[in-house]
């Protein structure tokens, strides 16, 4: 990870490097992903396949479960994550797929080349002032007509959570909660058009509501 990356990228990368093994035990399996999330990911796969064979980036791919599922659904996909340990784990779990270390603030991709971007529970670590730039970067790399699928938690009581510990490890990790309306405003400000939005209530041991936004680059 380059020293030119913003501070939040470096701290997020360091935190996930530390908790990678524990996080993967919890999140590495497709069956462990909530049924509603799985349905939306499958629908996203069908939409991008209708466009042809343009590649899709799973941004914040973690241990690679979603990347692998999109591949199984016939999507030409690769994963990007800020954590080198997460990338190493994803490569080990799914050697047939491509994963690399990268930052959503500056994607090492040509303009207009992606048929889709899946960013599931990854923009939650991006501070408010950085998010417009991230969405502009997503728009830059999407082909005209390409889709962006976002998923994120939010809490109406607070807009920020800082963790000094997770899975028993000392870390420094920030979470930014935003209502869907605010994220839609930022997406449209970046030149992406809202296709659909869905919100679901917490289930089981979940603490926060979850929002799903599907947006599209005009063209």
Short mmCIF file of the C-alpha atoms (twelve columns), coordinates in Angstrom:
data_MODEL
# 
_entry.id   MODEL 
# 
loop_
_atom_site.group_PDB 
_atom_site.id 
_atom_site.type_symbol 
_atom_site.label_atom_id 
_atom_site.label_alt_id 
_atom_site.label_comp_id 
_atom_site.label_asym_id 
_atom_site.label_seq_id 
_atom_site.Cartn_x 
_atom_site.Cartn_y 
_atom_site.Cartn_z 
_atom_site.pdbx_PDB_model_num 
ATOM 1   C CA . UNK A 1   0.000   0.000   0.000   1 
ATOM 2   C CA . UNK A 2   1.502   3.287   -1.139  1 
ATOM 3   C CA . UNK A 3   2.371   5.983   1.369   1 
ATOM 4   C CA . UNK A 4   0.347   8.311   -0.878  1 
ATOM 5   C CA . UNK A 5   -2.907  6.652   0.196   1 
ATOM 6   C CA . UNK A 6   -5.118  8.592   2.615   1 
ATOM 7   C CA . UNK A 7   -4.708  7.882   6.324   1 
ATOM 8   C CA . UNK A 8   -8.014  6.009   6.517   1 
ATOM 9   C CA . UNK A 9   -6.862  3.575   3.818   1 
ATOM 10  C CA . UNK A 10  -3.646  2.831   5.697   1 
ATOM 11  C CA . UNK A 11  -5.429  2.351   9.034   1 
ATOM 12  C CA . UNK A 12  -8.146  0.178   7.469   1 
ATOM 13  C CA . UNK A 13  -5.537  -1.939  5.709   1 
ATOM 14  C CA . UNK A 14  -3.573  -2.405  8.932   1 
ATOM 15  C CA . UNK A 15  -6.679  -3.347  10.925  1 
ATOM 16  C CA . UNK A 16  -7.840  -5.980  8.435   1 
ATOM 17  C CA . UNK A 17  -4.321  -7.398  8.172   1 
ATOM 18  C CA . UNK A 18  -4.478  -7.995  11.929  1 
ATOM 19  C CA . UNK A 19  -7.970  -9.550  12.042  1 
ATOM 20  C CA . UNK A 20  -7.871  -11.348 8.675   1 
ATOM 21  C CA . UNK A 21  -7.891  -14.909 10.028  1 
ATOM 22  C CA . UNK A 22  -10.724 -14.313 12.493  1 
ATOM 23  C CA . UNK A 23  -12.738 -12.289 9.987   1 
ATOM 24  C CA . UNK A 24  -12.405 -15.029 7.376   1 
ATOM 25  C CA . UNK A 25  -13.741 -17.660 9.780   1 
ATOM 26  C CA . UNK A 26  -16.878 -15.556 10.070  1 
ATOM 27  C CA . UNK A 27  -17.258 -14.341 6.484   1 
ATOM 28  C CA . UNK A 28  -15.387 -16.656 4.098   1 
ATOM 29  C CA . UNK A 29  -18.309 -18.916 3.182   1 
ATOM 30  C CA . UNK A 30  -21.095 -18.035 0.717   1 
ATOM 31  C CA . UNK A 31  -23.591 -19.977 2.849   1 
ATOM 32  C CA . UNK A 32  -22.837 -17.622 5.746   1 
ATOM 33  C CA . UNK A 33  -24.003 -14.588 3.773   1 
ATOM 34  C CA . UNK A 34  -27.564 -13.501 4.499   1 
ATOM 35  C CA . UNK A 35  -30.165 -14.902 2.081   1 
ATOM 36  C CA . UNK A 36  -31.289 -11.428 1.031   1 
ATOM 37  C CA . UNK A 37  -27.734 -10.372 0.227   1 
ATOM 38  C CA . UNK A 38  -27.262 -13.529 -1.830  1 
ATOM 39  C CA . UNK A 39  -30.414 -12.791 -3.831  1 
ATOM 40  C CA . UNK A 40  -29.306 -9.234  -4.636  1 
ATOM 41  C CA . UNK A 41  -25.820 -10.366 -5.615  1 
ATOM 42  C CA . UNK A 42  -27.344 -12.962 -7.956  1 
ATOM 43  C CA . UNK A 43  -29.604 -10.315 -9.497  1 
ATOM 44  C CA . UNK A 44  -26.625 -8.010  -9.975  1 
ATOM 45  C CA . UNK A 45  -24.826 -10.871 -11.756 1 
ATOM 46  C CA . UNK A 46  -27.719 -11.266 -14.192 1 
ATOM 47  C CA . UNK A 47  -27.763 -7.543  -14.967 1 
ATOM 48  C CA . UNK A 48  -24.059 -7.329  -15.732 1 
ATOM 49  C CA . UNK A 49  -24.159 -10.536 -17.806 1 
ATOM 50  C CA . UNK A 50  -26.853 -8.988  -19.985 1 
ATOM 51  C CA . UNK A 51  -24.294 -6.353  -20.941 1 
ATOM 52  C CA . UNK A 52  -21.802 -8.862  -22.334 1 
ATOM 53  C CA . UNK A 53  -18.365 -9.928  -21.105 1 
ATOM 54  C CA . UNK A 54  -16.988 -6.765  -19.528 1 
ATOM 55  C CA . UNK A 55  -15.161 -7.503  -16.258 1 
ATOM 56  C CA . UNK A 56  -16.591 -6.783  -12.831 1 
ATOM 57  C CA . UNK A 57  -14.595 -5.623  -9.802  1 
ATOM 58  C CA . UNK A 58  -15.479 -6.802  -6.309  1 
ATOM 59  C CA . UNK A 59  -14.125 -3.839  -4.325  1 
ATOM 60  C CA . UNK A 60  -13.455 -4.809  -0.735  1 
ATOM 61  C CA . UNK A 61  -13.376 -8.491  -1.652  1 
ATOM 62  C CA . UNK A 62  -12.057 -9.747  1.689   1 
ATOM 63  C CA . UNK A 63  -11.578 -13.526 1.722   1 
ATOM 64  C CA . UNK A 64  -13.230 -13.792 -1.691  1 
ATOM 65  C CA . UNK A 65  -16.613 -15.455 -1.103  1 
ATOM 66  C CA . UNK A 66  -18.619 -12.945 -3.153  1 
ATOM 67  C CA . UNK A 67  -15.995 -12.839 -5.910  1 
ATOM 68  C CA . UNK A 68  -16.123 -16.624 -6.149  1 
ATOM 69  C CA . UNK A 69  -19.928 -16.636 -6.278  1 
ATOM 70  C CA . UNK A 70  -20.032 -14.057 -9.058  1 
ATOM 71  C CA . UNK A 71  -17.543 -16.210 -10.955 1 
ATOM 72  C CA . UNK A 72  -19.739 -19.282 -10.416 1 
ATOM 73  C CA . UNK A 73  -22.672 -17.295 -11.820 1 
ATOM 74  C CA . UNK A 74  -20.746 -16.686 -15.032 1 
ATOM 75  C CA . UNK A 75  -19.433 -13.186 -14.362 1 
ATOM 76  C CA . UNK A 76  -15.830 -12.336 -15.377 1 
ATOM 77  C CA . UNK A 77  -14.791 -10.954 -12.007 1 
ATOM 78  C CA . UNK A 78  -11.728 -10.046 -9.972  1 
ATOM 79  C CA . UNK A 79  -11.259 -8.867  -6.390  1 
ATOM 80  C CA . UNK A 80  -9.625  -5.776  -4.904  1 
ATOM 81  C CA . UNK A 81  -8.921  -5.228  -1.214  1 
ATOM 82  C CA . UNK A 82  -6.804  -2.837  0.858   1 
ATOM 83  C CA . UNK A 83  -5.541  -5.661  3.070   1 
ATOM 84  C CA . UNK A 84  -2.625  -7.684  1.732   1 
ATOM 85  C CA . UNK A 85  -3.449  -10.521 4.139   1 
ATOM 86  C CA . UNK A 86  -7.044  -10.627 2.901   1 
ATOM 87  C CA . UNK A 87  -5.796  -10.742 -0.681  1 
ATOM 88  C CA . UNK A 88  -3.373  -13.563 0.155   1 
ATOM 89  C CA . UNK A 89  -6.181  -15.487 1.820   1 
ATOM 90  C CA . UNK A 90  -8.531  -14.969 -1.121  1 
ATOM 91  C CA . UNK A 91  -5.846  -16.176 -3.533  1 
ATOM 92  C CA . UNK A 92  -5.317  -19.263 -1.407  1 
ATOM 93  C CA . UNK A 93  -9.046  -19.978 -1.132  1 
ATOM 94  C CA . UNK A 94  -9.775  -19.317 -4.809  1 
ATOM 95  C CA . UNK A 95  -6.592  -19.889 -6.847  1 
ATOM 96  C CA . UNK A 96  -8.522  -19.814 -10.112 1 
ATOM 97  C CA . UNK A 97  -9.460  -16.148 -9.583  1 
ATOM 98  C CA . UNK A 98  -7.530  -12.887 -9.609  1 
ATOM 99  C CA . UNK A 99  -7.187  -10.726 -6.491  1 
ATOM 100 C CA . UNK A 100 -4.935  -7.761  -5.895  1 
ATOM 101 C CA . UNK A 101 -4.232  -5.095  -3.299  1 
ATOM 102 C CA . UNK A 102 -5.722  -1.734  -4.173  1 
ATOM 103 C CA . UNK A 103 -7.589  1.308   -2.910  1 
ATOM 104 C CA . UNK A 104 -11.042 2.431   -4.019  1 
ATOM 105 C CA . UNK A 105 -9.756  6.007   -3.882  1 
ATOM 106 C CA . UNK A 106 -7.442  5.334   -6.824  1 
ATOM 107 C CA . UNK A 107 -8.238  2.219   -8.825  1 
ATOM 108 C CA . UNK A 108 -5.454  0.976   -11.071 1 
ATOM 109 C CA . UNK A 109 -7.862  0.511   -13.987 1 
ATOM 110 C CA . UNK A 110 -8.412  2.260   -17.319 1 
ATOM 111 C CA . UNK A 111 -11.397 4.542   -17.845 1 
ATOM 112 C CA . UNK A 112 -14.700 2.965   -18.864 1 
ATOM 113 C CA . UNK A 113 -13.660 -0.689  -18.745 1 
ATOM 114 C CA . UNK A 114 -15.881 -2.335  -16.104 1 
ATOM 115 C CA . UNK A 115 -19.335 -3.738  -16.644 1 
ATOM 116 C CA . UNK A 116 -19.973 -3.594  -12.910 1 
ATOM 117 C CA . UNK A 117 -18.642 -2.883  -9.447  1 
ATOM 118 C CA . UNK A 118 -19.759 -4.659  -6.296  1 
ATOM 119 C CA . UNK A 119 -18.820 -2.711  -3.158  1 
ATOM 120 C CA . UNK A 120 -20.413 -4.646  -0.322  1 
ATOM 121 C CA . UNK A 121 -19.842 -3.279  3.180   1 
ATOM 122 C CA . UNK A 122 -16.600 -1.589  2.126   1 
ATOM 123 C CA . UNK A 123 -17.553 2.102   1.773   1 
ATOM 124 C CA . UNK A 124 -18.460 2.034   5.487   1 
ATOM 125 C CA . UNK A 125 -14.787 2.735   6.217   1 
ATOM 126 C CA . UNK A 126 -14.644 5.840   3.990   1 
ATOM 127 C CA . UNK A 127 -15.000 9.231   5.735   1 
ATOM 128 C CA . UNK A 128 -17.691 11.592  4.463   1 
ATOM 129 C CA . UNK A 129 -15.252 14.007  2.831   1 
ATOM 130 C CA . UNK A 130 -13.629 11.184  0.838   1 
ATOM 131 C CA . UNK A 131 -16.794 9.470   -0.402  1 
ATOM 132 C CA . UNK A 132 -17.574 11.812  -3.337  1 
ATOM 133 C CA . UNK A 133 -14.106 11.097  -4.720  1 
ATOM 134 C CA . UNK A 134 -14.632 7.347   -4.341  1 
ATOM 135 C CA . UNK A 135 -17.921 7.501   -6.245  1 
ATOM 136 C CA . UNK A 136 -16.297 9.635   -8.952  1 
ATOM 137 C CA . UNK A 137 -13.592 6.965   -9.233  1 
ATOM 138 C CA . UNK A 138 -16.244 4.255   -9.557  1 
ATOM 139 C CA . UNK A 139 -17.913 6.236   -12.334 1 
ATOM 140 C CA . UNK A 140 -14.585 6.719   -14.102 1 
ATOM 141 C CA . UNK A 141 -13.845 3.009   -14.390 1 
ATOM 142 C CA . UNK A 142 -17.394 1.919   -15.242 1 
ATOM 143 C CA . UNK A 143 -18.293 1.507   -18.882 1 
ATOM 144 C CA . UNK A 144 -21.360 3.432   -20.085 1 
ATOM 145 C CA . UNK A 145 -24.371 1.505   -18.808 1 
ATOM 146 C CA . UNK A 146 -22.298 -0.300  -16.169 1 
ATOM 147 C CA . UNK A 147 -23.771 -1.085  -12.750 1 
ATOM 148 C CA . UNK A 148 -22.670 -0.340  -9.191  1 
ATOM 149 C CA . UNK A 149 -24.054 -2.440  -6.325  1 
ATOM 150 C CA . UNK A 150 -23.521 -0.939  -2.861  1 
ATOM 151 C CA . UNK A 151 -24.383 -2.500  0.489   1 
ATOM 152 C CA . UNK A 152 -23.804 -0.781  3.807   1 
ATOM 153 C CA . UNK A 153 -24.999 -0.743  7.396   1 
ATOM 154 C CA . UNK A 154 -26.405 2.400   8.967   1 
ATOM 155 C CA . UNK A 155 -27.670 3.584   12.320  1 
ATOM 156 C CA . UNK A 156 -30.111 6.435   12.796  1 
ATOM 157 C CA . UNK A 157 -28.708 7.141   16.279  1 
ATOM 158 C CA . UNK A 158 -25.071 7.772   15.335  1 
ATOM 159 C CA . UNK A 159 -22.931 8.459   12.277  1 
ATOM 160 C CA . UNK A 160 -19.547 7.169   13.463  1 
ATOM 161 C CA . UNK A 161 -18.117 4.203   15.331  1 
ATOM 162 C CA . UNK A 162 -14.472 3.705   16.273  1 
ATOM 163 C CA . UNK A 163 -13.127 0.315   17.352  1 
ATOM 164 C CA . UNK A 164 -9.913  -0.162  19.301  1 
ATOM 165 C CA . UNK A 165 -10.459 -3.915  19.515  1 
ATOM 166 C CA . UNK A 166 -12.044 -6.667  17.441  1 
ATOM 167 C CA . UNK A 167 -11.790 -10.437 17.792  1 
ATOM 168 C CA . UNK A 168 -9.547  -9.793  20.793  1 
ATOM 169 C CA . UNK A 169 -6.966  -7.870  18.734  1 
ATOM 170 C CA . UNK A 170 -5.923  -4.250  19.259  1 
ATOM 171 C CA . UNK A 171 -6.771  -2.255  16.122  1 
ATOM 172 C CA . UNK A 172 -7.829  1.216   15.019  1 
ATOM 173 C CA . UNK A 173 -10.818 0.995   12.693  1 
ATOM 174 C CA . UNK A 174 -13.507 3.562   11.887  1 
ATOM 175 C CA . UNK A 175 -17.014 2.964   10.584  1 
ATOM 176 C CA . UNK A 176 -19.179 5.686   9.055   1 
ATOM 177 C CA . UNK A 177 -22.950 5.192   9.086   1 
ATOM 178 C CA . UNK A 178 -25.014 7.144   6.547   1 
ATOM 179 C CA . UNK A 179 -28.719 6.993   5.707   1 
ATOM 180 C CA . UNK A 180 -29.500 5.746   2.190   1 
ATOM 181 C CA . UNK A 181 -30.794 9.170   1.160   1 
ATOM 182 C CA . UNK A 182 -27.397 10.740  1.814   1 
ATOM 183 C CA . UNK A 183 -25.593 8.062   -0.191  1 
ATOM 184 C CA . UNK A 184 -28.056 8.434   -3.081  1 
ATOM 185 C CA . UNK A 185 -27.355 12.180  -3.090  1 
ATOM 186 C CA . UNK A 186 -23.610 11.532  -3.321  1 
ATOM 187 C CA . UNK A 187 -24.049 8.929   -6.060  1 
ATOM 188 C CA . UNK A 188 -26.122 11.243  -8.230  1 
ATOM 189 C CA . UNK A 189 -23.676 14.061  -7.532  1 
ATOM 190 C CA . UNK A 190 -20.941 11.842  -8.965  1 
ATOM 191 C CA . UNK A 191 -22.956 11.263  -12.143 1 
ATOM 192 C CA . UNK A 192 -24.419 7.834   -11.300 1 
ATOM 193 C CA . UNK A 193 -28.142 7.256   -11.684 1 
ATOM 194 C CA . UNK A 194 -30.101 5.364   -9.038  1 
ATOM 195 C CA . UNK A 195 -31.689 2.166   -10.326 1 
ATOM 196 C CA . UNK A 196 -33.159 0.790   -7.085  1 
ATOM 197 C CA . UNK A 197 -32.878 0.967   -3.314  1 
ATOM 198 C CA . UNK A 198 -33.787 -1.541  -0.616  1 
ATOM 199 C CA . UNK A 199 -33.540 -1.437  3.168   1 
ATOM 200 C CA . UNK A 200 -33.879 -4.371  5.521   1 
ATOM 201 C CA . UNK A 201 -34.175 -4.488  9.283   1 
ATOM 202 C CA . UNK A 202 -31.597 -6.202  11.524  1 
ATOM 203 C CA . UNK A 203 -31.960 -9.973  11.668  1 
ATOM 204 C CA . UNK A 204 -30.769 -12.334 14.381  1 
ATOM 205 C CA . UNK A 205 -27.721 -10.851 16.117  1 
ATOM 206 C CA . UNK A 206 -27.353 -7.955  13.668  1 
ATOM 207 C CA . UNK A 207 -27.339 -4.514  15.278  1 
ATOM 208 C CA . UNK A 208 -27.854 -2.220  12.282  1 
ATOM 209 C CA . UNK A 209 -30.208 -1.738  9.371   1 
ATOM 210 C CA . UNK A 210 -28.731 -2.533  5.960   1 
ATOM 211 C CA . UNK A 211 -29.203 -0.620  2.755   1 
ATOM 212 C CA . UNK A 212 -28.670 -1.815  -0.792  1 
ATOM 213 C CA . UNK A 213 -28.341 0.640   -3.654  1 
ATOM 214 C CA . UNK A 214 -28.048 -0.251  -7.324  1 
ATOM 215 C CA . UNK A 215 -26.832 2.583   -9.532  1 
ATOM 216 C CA . UNK A 216 -25.915 2.860   -13.201 1 
ATOM 217 C CA . UNK A 217 -23.613 4.977   -15.313 1 
ATOM 218 C CA . UNK A 218 -25.567 6.577   -18.138 1 
ATOM 219 C CA . UNK A 219 -24.677 5.674   -21.659 1 
# 
